[in-house]
Amino acid sequence: MAIKKPNKGINKKAIIALLIVTALLAVALLLALRYYNRIFAPSVQAPQGQQVELYIPSNPEFEEVMALLKHSGAIDNLKDFAWVARRKGYHNRPRGGRYLLKNGMSNNEVVNLLRAGLQSPINVTFNNIRTHNELAGQLAKRLEPDSLAFLQALTDPDLLSQYDAAPHTILGIILPNTYQMFWTTSPETFIERMHSEYLKFWNEERLAQADALRLTPLQIATLASIVDEETIREDEKPRVAGLYLNRLDRGMRLQADPTIKFAIGDFTVNRILTKDLQTESPYNTYLHAGLPPGPIRMPSISGINAVLQHEKHQYLYMCAKDDFSGYHAFARTLRQHNNNAARYRQALNRQRIYR
C-alpha cells in the first residue's frame, strides 16, 4: 500500500494565512487599545489630591473651551480630547460654568461632565454691606456677571416688584450669609434665591415675634439696620433695639444718628452737626416720626434677632461713651442724657474730632 506524502504547499498557505490573521488581530488590538486609551485612559493631570478649576463663560464656542483647557494645562492630550468631544456631540453644545477636573479623569469623564453642565458650586459670602454698589461689587468678585449687571437688577423696580420689593427695600430681604451658588448665576436668579432664603428665614416663630411687636418683617429689617449702624458691640444690640422700640411705643421720634449719616450720604463722619439734623430726607428721624421707608443698610441676622429678642428696659436715650469703647451710656430721662452727651462732646473736643 502506498504512503501519501504531506502536501507542503497546503501547510505553507495555512501558515501564511495564520500569520496574516495574527497580524490583523494584532493591528486590531492595537487600534482598540489606542481608541480605549483615547476615551477611557487617565487624561487629567493635576497635583496629587488636588483639582483643576475650569471656568467656562456662558454660551461658549467649542474653540473657546479648547483654549481654556490648553491654558489650564489639565488635559494630557488635547487632540484626543477633541476627538472624543466631537464624537459625543459636545462641540455642538458646550455649556458655561465652573467645573472641577480631578486628577486621573478620562476624556470620556471630562466630556460627560462638561456636556451635562455638572458645575461645582462656589461659596458666595457677603456681610457688612451698606449700599447696592457694595453688594454688586462683592457678588461680581465671585460670580460671572459683572457689577453693573448686578446693580441694574438690584435697582430694577419691575424685577423687584415680583418679590414685593423695591430698590429702597431690597437690601432688607437679602440676608448676609455664605451661600453655595453656581458661578454662572444670573442677577435675576440671585434675587430669586435671596427671596427664597428670606421666606425660609421668616418662619412662623419669627413672624409671631414680629407680630407681637406690631411690625412687619421689612420694618424689623429697617430697625435692625439702624441698630447695626448704631453699635459695633454685638452684646449691646438687644439693649439698643429695646430703646428704639420704647421710643416707637411712646410716639417719640427715633432721633437716630445713623439715619442722618444715611441722609447726608456719608457714614464716615464721627460727629453729627446741627446743620445735619436739618437735612430734608424721609430717612431723617430727627424730622420725621416713625421708621424710615426702608433699611439704611443690609441688616445683619444678629441685628434682626436683637430686635425680635430685644432687652426690655425703660431707657429712652443713649449717647456714645466718652471712653470711645464703642459702647453707649443709656438714660431714662433727658437730663441724664444731656449730661452724657456733654461728656461725649468734651471728649470729642479733647481729641479734636470736629467731623
C-alpha positions in Angstrom: 0.0 0.0 0.0 1.4 3.4 -1.0 2.0 6.1 1.7 0.9 9.7 0.8 3.4 12.4 1.4 2.3 15.6 3.2 1.2 18.5 1.0 3.8 21.1 1.8 2.0 23.7 -0.3 -1.1 23.5 1.8 0.9 23.9 5.0 2.7 26.9 3.7 -0.7 28.5 2.8 -2.1 27.8 6.2 0.9 29.2 7.9 0.8 32.4 5.8 -3.0 32.7 6.5 -2.4 32.3 10.2 0.3 34.9 10.1 -2.0 37.3 8.3 -4.8 36.7 10.7 -2.5 37.1 13.7 -1.1 40.4 12.2 -4.6 41.7 11.6 -5.7 40.7 15.1 -2.6 42.5 16.5 -3.4 45.6 14.5 -7.0 45.5 15.6 -5.9 45.0 19.2 -3.5 48.0 18.9 -6.2 50.1 17.3 -8.7 49.1 20.0 -6.2 49.9 22.7 -5.5 53.2 21.1 -9.2 54.1 21.0 -9.7 52.8 24.5 -6.8 55.0 25.8 -8.2 58.0 23.9 -11.6 57.5 25.6 -11.1 55.9 28.9 -7.4 56.2 29.9 -6.5 58.8 32.6 -6.2 62.2 30.9 -6.4 64.9 33.5 -3.1 65.8 35.1 -3.4 67.6 38.5 -1.3 67.7 41.6 -1.9 64.7 43.8 -5.1 65.2 45.9 -5.9 68.5 44.1 -8.3 69.5 41.3 -8.1 71.9 38.4 -10.7 74.7 38.4 -12.0 75.3 34.9 -14.2 78.5 34.4 -16.1 78.5 31.1 -18.1 81.6 30.3 -21.8 81.3 29.4 -22.7 80.4 25.8 -19.1 79.5 24.8 -17.8 78.3 21.4 -16.0 74.9 21.4 -12.8 76.6 20.3 -13.0 78.8 23.4 -13.4 75.7 25.6 -10.3 74.2 24.0 -8.3 77.3 24.5 -9.3 77.4 28.2 -8.3 73.7 28.6 -5.0 74.4 26.9 -4.4 77.4 29.2 -5.2 75.3 32.3 -2.7 72.6 31.3 -5.1 70.0 32.7 -5.6 67.7 29.7 -2.7 65.5 28.7 -3.6 65.3 25.0 -5.9 67.9 23.7 -6.2 66.3 20.2 -7.6 63.1 21.8 -9.9 65.1 24.0 -11.3 67.0 20.9 -11.7 63.7 19.1 -13.8 62.3 22.0 -15.7 65.6 22.4 -16.7 65.7 18.7 -17.9 62.0 18.7 -20.0 62.7 21.7 -21.5 65.8 20.2 -20.1 68.1 22.8 -18.7 70.5 20.3 -22.2 71.4 19.2 -23.5 72.4 22.6 -20.8 73.5 25.1 -22.0 74.9 28.3 -20.6 77.5 30.6 -19.8 77.1 34.3 -17.2 76.3 36.9 -16.0 72.7 36.7 -13.6 70.8 38.9 -11.4 68.4 36.9 -10.0 65.7 39.2 -6.6 64.1 38.7 -6.9 60.9 36.6 -10.2 61.7 35.0 -10.6 60.3 31.4 -11.5 62.3 28.4 -14.9 60.5 28.5 -15.5 61.6 32.0 -14.5 65.2 31.3 -16.7 65.4 28.2 -19.6 63.9 30.1 -19.1 66.4 33.0 -19.0 69.4 30.6 -21.7 68.2 28.3 -24.1 67.7 31.2 -23.2 71.1 32.7 -22.4 69.5 36.1 -21.0 72.6 37.7 -19.3 72.6 41.1 -20.9 75.3 43.3 -18.9 78.1 44.8 -19.2 79.8 48.2 -20.5 83.3 48.0 -20.1 85.3 51.2 -21.3 88.9 51.8 -21.8 90.9 55.0 -21.3 94.4 56.4 -23.0 95.8 53.2 -24.2 99.3 53.2 -25.1 100.1 49.6 -26.3 98.4 46.4 -23.0 99.3 44.9 -21.1 97.4 47.6 -23.2 94.3 47.2 -22.9 94.4 43.4 -19.1 94.6 43.7 -18.9 91.7 46.2 -21.0 89.5 44.0 -19.0 90.3 40.9 -15.9 89.1 42.6 -17.3 85.6 43.0 -19.8 85.2 40.2 -19.6 85.5 36.4 -21.9 88.6 35.8 -20.2 92.0 36.3 -21.1 94.5 39.0 -23.1 96.7 36.6 -25.4 93.7 35.8 -26.0 93.1 39.5 -26.5 96.8 40.2 -29.1 97.1 37.4 -31.0 94.1 38.8 -30.9 95.5 42.4 -32.4 98.8 41.2 -34.9 97.4 38.7 -38.4 98.3 40.0 -40.2 95.9 37.7 -38.0 93.0 38.6 -38.1 93.7 42.3 -41.9 94.1 42.3 -42.2 90.4 41.6 -40.9 89.9 45.1 -42.9 92.7 46.8 -39.7 94.7 47.0 -38.4 98.0 45.6 -34.9 99.4 45.1 -35.1 101.1 48.5 -36.2 98.0 50.3 -34.4 95.2 48.5 -31.4 95.2 51.0 -34.0 94.3 53.7 -34.8 90.9 52.1 -31.2 89.9 51.4 -29.7 88.2 54.4 -25.9 88.4 54.8 -24.5 84.9 54.9 -22.5 82.3 53.0 -24.4 80.7 50.1 -23.5 78.0 47.7 -24.2 79.1 44.1 -23.2 78.2 40.6 -20.6 80.6 39.1 -23.0 81.4 36.2 -25.8 82.5 38.5 -27.5 85.5 36.8 -28.5 88.6 38.8 -32.2 87.6 38.3 -31.6 84.2 39.7 -29.6 85.6 42.6 -32.5 87.8 43.6 -34.9 84.9 43.3 -32.6 82.8 45.5 -32.4 85.6 48.1 -36.1 85.9 48.2 -36.4 82.2 48.8 -33.9 82.3 51.6 -35.8 85.3 53.1 -39.0 83.3 53.2 -37.2 80.4 54.9 -35.8 82.8 57.5 -39.1 84.4 58.3 -40.6 81.2 59.7 -43.7 81.0 61.9 -41.7 81.8 65.1 -40.1 84.9 63.8 -43.3 86.1 62.2 -45.1 85.7 65.5 -42.3 87.7 67.3 -42.7 90.5 64.7 -46.5 90.4 65.0 -46.1 90.8 68.8 -44.2 94.0 68.2 -46.8 95.1 65.6 -44.1 95.4 63.0 -43.7 93.8 59.6 -40.6 91.8 58.6 -39.5 94.8 56.5 -39.9 97.2 59.5 -38.0 94.8 61.6 -35.2 94.8 59.0 -35.3 98.6 58.8 -34.9 98.9 62.6 -32.2 96.2 62.7 -30.2 98.2 60.1 -30.3 101.2 62.4 -29.2 99.1 65.3 -26.4 97.6 63.3 -25.1 101.1 62.5 -25.6 102.4 66.0 -23.3 100.0 67.8 -20.4 97.8 66.9 -20.9 95.8 70.0 -22.9 92.6 69.5 -23.8 92.3 73.2 -25.3 95.8 73.2 -27.6 95.4 70.2 -30.6 94.0 72.1 -30.4 97.0 74.5 -30.2 99.5 71.6 -33.1 97.8 69.9 -35.2 97.9 73.1 -34.5 101.7 73.4 -35.8 102.4 69.9 -38.8 100.2 70.4 -39.6 102.2 73.6 -39.5 105.4 71.6 -41.7 104.0 68.9 -44.2 102.8 71.5 -44.3 106.3 73.0 -44.7 108.0 69.7 -41.2 109.7 70.1 -39.0 110.4 67.1 -36.2 107.9 66.9 -33.5 110.6 66.5 -31.1 108.0 65.4 -27.8 109.5 64.2 -27.1 106.7 61.7 -30.2 107.8 59.7 -28.6 111.3 59.5 -25.4 109.8 58.1 -27.5 107.9 55.5 -29.4 111.1 54.7 -26.3 113.1 54.1 -24.7 110.2 52.3 -21.6 109.9 54.5 -21.2 107.1 57.1 -17.6 108.2 57.8 -18.4 111.2 59.9 -17.7 110.9 63.6 -19.7 113.9 64.7 -23.2 114.9 63.7 -23.6 118.7 63.4 -26.7 120.8 64.0 -27.0 121.6 60.3 -27.0 117.9 59.5 -30.2 117.5 61.6 -32.0 119.8 59.2 -31.3 117.7 56.1 -34.6 117.1 54.4 -35.0 113.4 53.8 -37.6 110.8 54.7 -34.7 109.0 56.4 -34.1 111.9 58.8 -35.5 110.5 62.0 -35.0 113.8 63.8 -37.5 115.5 61.4 -39.9 112.6 60.7 -41.6 110.3 63.2 -41.6 106.5 62.9 -39.3 104.3 60.9 -37.7 105.3 57.7 -39.1 104.0 54.4 -36.5 101.2 54.3 -33.3 99.9 55.7 -30.3 102.2 55.8 -28.0 99.2 55.1 -28.3 95.4 54.7 -29.3 94.3 58.2 -27.4 91.6 59.9 -29.0 88.5 61.2 -27.8 89.4 64.7 -29.4 92.8 64.3 -32.7 91.3 63.3 -32.6 88.9 66.2 -31.7 91.7 68.5 -34.9 93.5 67.6 -37.1 90.3 67.8 -35.5 89.4 71.2 -34.8 92.9 72.4 -33.9 93.8 76.0 -36.9 95.1 78.0 -36.0 98.2 79.9 -37.1 101.9 80.4 -34.3 103.6 78.5 -35.2 106.3 76.1 -31.9 108.0 75.4 -28.4 107.0 74.6 -25.1 108.5 73.7 -21.7 107.1 72.8 -19.5 106.7 75.9 -16.7 109.2 76.3 -14.1 106.5 76.6 -14.6 105.6 72.9 -15.1 102.0 73.8 -17.9 101.6 71.2 -20.4 101.2 74.0 -23.2 103.7 74.9 -24.3 105.4 78.0 -28.1 104.9 78.4 -30.5 107.2 80.2 -34.2 107.2 81.2 -34.5 111.0 81.4 -33.5 113.8 79.1 -31.5 115.4 81.9 -29.4 112.3 82.3 -28.9 112.1 78.6 -27.8 115.7 78.3 -25.1 115.1 80.9 -23.9 112.0 79.0 -24.0 114.0 75.7 -22.0 116.8 77.3 -19.3 114.5 78.4 -19.1 112.9 75.0 -18.8 116.3 73.2 -16.0 117.3 75.6 -14.2 114.0 74.8 -14.6 114.8 71.0 -13.2 118.3 71.6 -10.2 116.9 73.5 -9.5 114.6 70.6 -10.0 117.4 68.2 -12.7 115.5 66.4 -14.9 118.1 64.8 -16.4 116.0 62.0 
